[in-house]
Amino acid sequence: EREKIEELLCDIGKSDSSYYLPAYLDGIESYVFGHQWVYRVLQILLAASLVFIPFYPVDWSLMPFVGMCAVNLGLYFRINMKHDLELSLIGTAVSLLGNAKQMAARKEIRDLFPELQDALSGLKGVIRGEKILRIKREGARTGDALGTCLDYLLGITLMQITTYNKVMKRLMNNVENYLTVYRCIGELDAAISTASFRKSLPWCCIPEYTDEKRLEMTEVYHPLIKEPVANDFAVEKSCLITGSNASGKSTFIKAAAVNAVLAQAINTCAAKRFVMPSAEVITSMAVRDDLMAGESYFIREIRYLKRILDSITEERVTICAIDEILRGTNTGERIRASRAILEYLRDKNCIALVATHDKELTELLGSDYLNYHFSEEIGEDDIAFSYKIMEGPATSQNAVKLLEFAGFPKEIIEAAQE
């Protein structure tokens, strides 16, 4: 059953213009084409031009018909160029209704959304124009030659234009019914996507919410990692996470932030248990320079951090994940500026999860921040990471060893160890 519903949802398709549909319906009166009588007259003249064909030589009898075809096609293409978005949107709109009608024929869907059938009943006049209005959309989406030919035929007869106006006028009187269908299908799509996502995970849970400023996670992991290493973690204030290169710091704070978003978006967490307050989630991670904007790495980084500071309010907790704070500048200024920023965050209504290589920060901030770390075991020819978070600051380093394992010249390794 779910696969059949997924096929119908897939048939609706997805395009960037679909995101404008609610705004389009909100001002639907302004999108009806004017001068409807002109299109009707041109249709009548096209039909009348066929009358000459049986009574006159072919060369002469076809001239009125060919002329009307040219006029109608010219008008059709002009309207298409000017109103392409509107025609595309109405095609998507009626496609949604056609597929919603098929879904509503299923008892399970009617039981889940009892209001869907009534809303569709009020939109019968709109659904009747579905096939004509879908032709342009389907031809453009698939590149199908038959669809393109039908598009030209509808252009010659102006059927798409007149049908568009009919549908629009009927839709104007049934916007609320349409939005009901739109909401029901959207909820159904989201529910199926969430269920599929949950099934794809090794394990998951429904989040628990608290009024306290705290995070508690049991066997949490990043949902995009195959064979992930899960971690337990509980904090009531901000924390520093230290550790050597590739030990798992960044992945862990990403996992925490991603799950905080998933919890509030789809009521699902990649964990055995996940407790959090209702919170804003904001990050400064994977920062890159912007050559087009003329902004260096450091400029981009401080913009990210300023965005975090501006987002914090006393009304709602903010969970902020910061990876390698201020690594785009020299060591001395980085330590001083990082300390100042983190002390500022300490006194705000936020939980900051900060990954850093700067062990000095763990000493400077003292008990203001909780300390956690990731570690590794260095062997003769490789490094084994546990990817398990532990209490306290990191004590190990592995940068020089990683250079050695990567095959750097011996003199570089010896010089680095001095």
C-alpha positions as a printed Julia matrix, in Angstrom:
418×3 Matrix{Float64}:
   0.0    0.0     0.0
   2.75   2.43    0.95
   4.59   1.79   -2.32
   1.43   2.58   -4.33
   1.02   5.87   -2.45
   4.69   6.64   -3.09
   4.13   6.08   -6.83
   1.24   8.55   -6.82
   3.32  11.08   -4.88
   6.17  10.6    -7.34
   3.77  11.21  -10.23
   2.96  14.65   -8.81
   6.62  15.48   -9.36
   8.78  18.17   -7.87
   9.88  21.49   -9.28
  11.23  24.71   -7.83
   8.06  26.54   -8.86
   5.97  24.27   -6.6
   7.25  26.14   -3.56
   5.36  29.24   -4.76
   1.99  27.46   -4.9
   0.57  28.72   -1.55
   1.53  32.33   -2.39
   0.09  31.84   -5.89
  -3.25  30.73   -4.44
  -3.23  33.61   -1.96
  -3.36  36.12   -4.83
  -5.12  33.92   -7.37
  -7.46  36.67   -8.64
  -4.55  38.53  -10.22
  -3.43  35.49  -12.27
  -6.58  35.03  -14.37
  -5.94  35.95  -18.02
  -8.03  38.88  -19.23
  -9.88  39.3   -22.55
 -11.32  35.8   -22.49
 -13.63  36.68  -25.38
 -10.63  37.16  -27.69
  -9.57  33.53  -27.24
 -13.13  32.34  -27.87
 -13.36  34.36  -31.11
 -10.03  32.95  -32.31
 -11.24  29.41  -31.59
 -14.42  30.05  -33.59
 -12.43  31.5   -36.5
 -10.12  28.48  -36.47
 -13.12  26.15  -36.69
 -14.72  28.32  -39.38
 -11.54  28.22  -41.5
 -12.02  24.46  -41.9
 -15.32  25.09  -43.73
 -13.46  26.34  -46.84
 -11.49  23.13  -47.36
 -14.21  20.98  -49.1
 -15.33  23.78  -51.46
 -12.13  25.35  -52.77
  -8.84  24.16  -54.26
  -6.42  22.92  -51.62
  -3.93  25.76  -52.19
  -6.58  28.37  -51.42
  -8.73  26.5   -48.93
  -5.86  25.82  -46.54
  -4.7   29.43  -46.41
  -7.31  30.63  -43.84
  -6.66  27.56  -41.68
  -2.87  27.92  -41.81
  -3.22  31.63  -41.1
  -5.37  31.0   -38.02
  -2.95  28.3   -36.82
  -0.09  30.79  -37.09
  -2.03  33.51  -35.23
  -3.1   31.17  -32.45
   0.35  29.63  -32.05
   1.94  33.07  -31.95
  -0.49  34.18  -29.25
   0.01  30.92  -27.35
   3.81  31.23  -27.31
   3.6   34.88  -26.32
   1.38  34.0   -23.35
   3.67  31.1   -22.47
   6.73  33.33  -22.42
   4.99  35.9   -20.26
   3.11  33.53  -17.94
   5.24  30.37  -17.93
   5.37  30.21  -14.11
   1.59  30.51  -13.76
   0.94  27.79  -16.36
   3.49  25.53  -14.7
   1.98  26.13  -11.27
  -1.57  25.39  -12.34
  -0.33  22.19  -14.01
   1.24  21.14  -10.71
  -1.89  22.19   -8.82
  -4.3   20.08  -10.87
  -1.83  17.17  -10.96
  -1.92  17.16   -7.17
  -5.73  16.96   -7.25
  -5.8   14.08   -9.73
  -3.43  12.0    -7.65
  -5.14  13.02   -4.41
  -8.4   11.68   -5.83
  -6.78   8.28   -6.42
  -5.35   8.29   -2.89
  -8.72   9.21   -1.39
 -10.21   6.12   -3.03
  -8.31   4.05   -0.44
 -10.07   3.42    2.84
  -6.87   3.81    4.87
  -6.34   7.32    3.52
  -9.98   8.31    4.08
  -9.76   7.11    7.67
  -6.54   9.04    8.2
  -7.79  12.24    6.52
 -11.63  12.3     6.71
 -11.68  15.9     5.46
  -9.94  14.98    2.19
 -13.01  13.51    0.44
 -15.19  16.56    1.17
 -12.49  18.93   -0.06
 -12.09  16.98   -3.31
 -15.86  16.97   -3.85
 -15.81  20.76   -3.92
 -13.03  20.71   -6.53
 -14.61  18.46   -9.19
 -14.74  21.27  -11.73
 -11.03  21.88  -11.27
 -10.13  18.19  -11.58
 -11.9   17.97  -14.96
  -9.28  20.26  -16.49
  -6.41  18.13  -15.21
  -5.42  16.23  -18.37
  -5.22  19.31  -20.57
  -3.25  21.37  -18.08
  -0.83  18.52  -17.36
   0.28  18.13  -20.97
   2.64  21.11  -20.99
   4.05  20.15  -17.61
   4.62  16.5   -18.56
   6.13  17.39  -21.94
   8.57  19.81  -20.34
   9.5   17.35  -17.58
  10.07  14.24  -19.72
  11.0   15.76  -23.08
   8.48  13.34  -24.62
   7.89  13.98  -28.35
   4.19  13.11  -28.13
   3.77  15.51  -25.22
   5.45  18.25  -27.24
   3.17  17.59  -30.25
   0.1   17.71  -28.01
   1.39  20.96  -26.57
   1.49  22.45  -30.09
  -2.01  21.12  -30.8
  -3.33  22.76  -27.65
  -1.56  25.94  -28.71
  -3.26  25.96  -32.1
  -6.68  25.39  -30.55
  -5.96  27.64  -27.52
  -7.5   24.9   -25.38
  -4.86  25.26  -22.7
  -5.48  29.0   -22.34
  -9.27  28.71  -22.12
  -9.06  25.69  -19.81
  -6.61  27.59  -17.61
  -9.11  30.42  -17.18
 -11.99  28.01  -16.45
  -9.95  26.18  -13.84
  -8.73  29.41  -12.28
 -12.24  30.79  -11.87
 -13.41  27.55  -10.24
 -10.33  27.47   -8.04
 -10.95  31.05   -6.89
 -14.13  29.88   -5.18
 -12.48  26.81   -3.63
  -9.11  27.98   -2.31
  -9.81  26.65    1.19
 -10.75  23.23   -0.19
  -7.58  23.17   -2.25
  -5.39  24.11    0.71
  -7.01  21.29    2.7
  -6.0   18.81   -0.02
  -2.54  20.4    -0.21
  -2.07  20.01    3.56
  -3.35  16.41    3.68
  -1.09  15.24    0.85
   1.85  17.14    2.33
   1.32  15.48    5.72
   1.0   12.08    4.05
   4.2   12.62    2.07
   6.05  13.76    5.19
   4.75  10.79    7.2
   5.88   8.28    4.57
   9.28   9.96    4.27
   9.71   9.92    8.04
   8.67   6.27    8.28
  11.11   5.33    5.49
  13.87   7.29    7.21
  13.21   5.55   10.53
  13.29   2.15    8.85
  16.67   2.95    7.29
  18.28   3.62   10.7
  19.95   0.98   12.88
  17.85   2.33   15.77
  15.93   5.49   16.55
  13.69   7.02   19.21
  11.01   9.63   19.79
  12.61  12.67   21.5
  11.65  13.75   25.01
  11.29  17.44   25.82
  12.16  19.22   29.04
  11.8   22.75   30.38
  15.33  22.55   31.76
  18.41  23.74   29.9
  20.02  20.36   29.33
  20.87  17.77   26.7
  20.84  14.05   27.36
  21.62  11.46   24.7
  21.9    7.69   24.94
  23.67   5.84   22.13
  23.43   8.83   19.81
  25.03   8.65   16.36
  25.14  10.51   13.05
  22.4    9.12   10.76
  24.52   9.41    7.59
  27.37   7.22    8.85
  27.37   3.5     8.06
  28.23   1.32   11.05
  28.4    4.32   13.42
  29.96   4.33   16.89
  27.27   5.48   19.32
  27.92   7.71   22.33
  26.24   8.62   25.61
  26.32  12.3    26.52
  24.61  14.54   29.08
  25.24  18.23   29.8
  23.45  21.06   31.56
  25.79  23.77   30.33
  28.24  24.47   27.52
  31.23  22.22   26.93
  34.59  22.06   25.17
  35.4   18.93   23.2
  39.11  18.4    22.54
  41.0   15.61   20.84
  43.56  14.89   18.19
  43.0   14.96   14.44
  40.32  12.66   12.99
  39.36  11.44   16.46
  35.63  12.2    16.08
  35.12  15.68   17.61
  33.48  17.29   14.6
  31.36  14.26   13.77
  30.04  14.13   17.33
  28.91  17.76   17.49
  27.39  17.37   14.03
  25.5   14.31   15.29
  24.21  16.26   18.3
  23.11  19.23   16.15
  21.53  17.09   13.42
  19.55  15.1    15.96
  18.37  18.28   17.69
  17.02  19.44   14.31
  15.47  16.06   13.45
  13.84  15.91   16.88
  11.94  19.14   16.3
  11.3   18.6    12.58
  10.15  14.97   12.3
   9.99  13.81   15.94
  12.78  11.32   15.3
  16.32  10.96   16.67
  19.17   8.63   15.75
  19.62   7.5    19.36
  18.17   5.17   21.98
  17.11   8.21   24.04
  17.28  11.93   23.34
  16.21  14.62   25.82
  16.3   18.32   24.96
  14.47  21.62   25.5
  12.59  23.28   22.68
  15.51  25.13   21.13
  16.97  27.02   18.21
  19.82  25.1    16.59
  22.58  27.05   14.87
  26.06  26.05   13.77
  29.44  27.34   12.66
  30.85  24.37   10.76
  32.43  23.54    7.4
  33.25  27.22    6.87
  34.68  28.12    3.44
  36.03  31.27    1.9
  33.93  33.01   -0.75
  35.97  34.18   -3.72
  32.97  35.71   -5.49
  32.14  37.85   -2.45
  35.81  38.6    -1.78
  35.63  37.16    1.74
  38.49  35.2     3.29
  38.05  32.12    5.47
  38.41  34.18    8.65
  35.88  36.81    7.54
  33.37  34.07    6.76
  34.07  32.45   10.11
  33.44  35.59   12.15
  30.22  36.17   10.21
  29.06  32.69   11.22
  29.95  33.38   14.85
  28.22  36.78   14.81
  25.11  35.07   13.44
  25.18  32.74   16.44
  25.52  35.61   18.91
  22.65  37.5    17.28
  20.36  34.46   17.4
  20.55  33.96   21.18
  17.52  35.14   23.17
  16.38  34.78   26.76
  12.99  33.44   25.67
  14.27  30.21   24.1
  17.35  28.05   24.55
  19.85  28.08   21.68
  21.95  25.01   20.93
  25.04  26.12   19.04
  27.65  23.79   17.55
  31.01  25.4    16.78
  33.76  23.45   15.03
  37.38  24.65   15.41
  36.56  28.11   16.72
  38.5   30.93   14.98
  41.04  28.61   13.37
  41.43  31.09   10.52
  43.78  33.4    12.48
  47.06  33.26   14.42
  47.36  31.27   17.65
  47.7   34.17   20.09
  44.7   36.13   18.87
  42.69  32.95   18.36
  43.09  31.95   22.01
  42.25  35.42   23.35
  39.28  36.0    21.05
  37.94  32.46   21.52
  38.09  32.84   25.29
  36.18  36.14   25.12
  33.47  34.68   22.85
  33.05  31.55   24.96
  32.85  33.56   28.18
  30.14  35.66   26.55
  28.21  32.5    25.59
  28.64  31.11   29.11
  26.32  33.78   30.53
  23.65  33.43   27.83
  20.65  31.15   27.42
  22.48  28.64   25.28
  24.27  25.31   25.26
  27.45  25.62   23.21
  29.15  22.46   21.93
  32.62  23.61   20.91
  35.2   21.37   19.22
  38.76  22.7    19.4
  42.44  21.74   19.22
  43.35  24.57   21.6
  43.98  22.85   24.93
  44.78  26.25   26.4
  41.05  27.04   26.35
  40.32  24.17   28.74
  42.68  25.78   31.27
  41.61  29.39   30.71
  37.89  28.67   31.0
  38.32  26.42   34.03
  35.04  25.14   35.43
  32.94  27.52   33.33
  32.83  24.86   30.61
  32.55  21.1    30.92
  35.41  19.22   29.29
  35.15  16.15   27.09
  37.6   14.55   24.7
  38.21  11.85   22.11
  41.39   9.79   22.11
  43.26   7.14   20.13
  45.85   4.41   20.43
  49.02   4.92   18.4
  50.66   1.73   17.16
  53.82   1.1    15.18
  52.24   1.59   11.78
  48.73   2.9    12.37
  46.39   4.78   14.7
  43.26   3.2    16.17
  40.43   5.57   17.08
  37.73   4.56   19.55
  35.36   7.4    18.57
  34.0    7.24   22.13
  33.56  10.5    24.01
  35.15  10.67   27.47
  35.18  13.16   30.3
  38.05  15.59   30.79
  40.38  17.41   28.37
  42.49  15.59   25.78
  46.1   14.74   26.6
  47.28  13.09   23.36
  48.52  14.45   20.03
  48.85  12.68   16.69
  49.62  15.25   13.99
  53.29  14.24   13.56
  52.39  10.54   13.59
  49.82  11.11   10.86
  52.52  12.81    8.76
  54.74   9.79    9.3
  52.01   7.31    8.34
  51.24   9.41    5.25
  54.83   8.85    4.04
  56.37  12.29    4.63
  60.2   12.4     4.35
  62.07  11.24    7.46
  63.86  14.58    7.93
  60.5   16.37    8.19
  59.29  13.92   10.85
  62.51  14.23   12.87
  62.45  18.04   12.69
  58.81  18.1    13.8
  59.58  15.9    16.8
  62.39  18.12   18.09
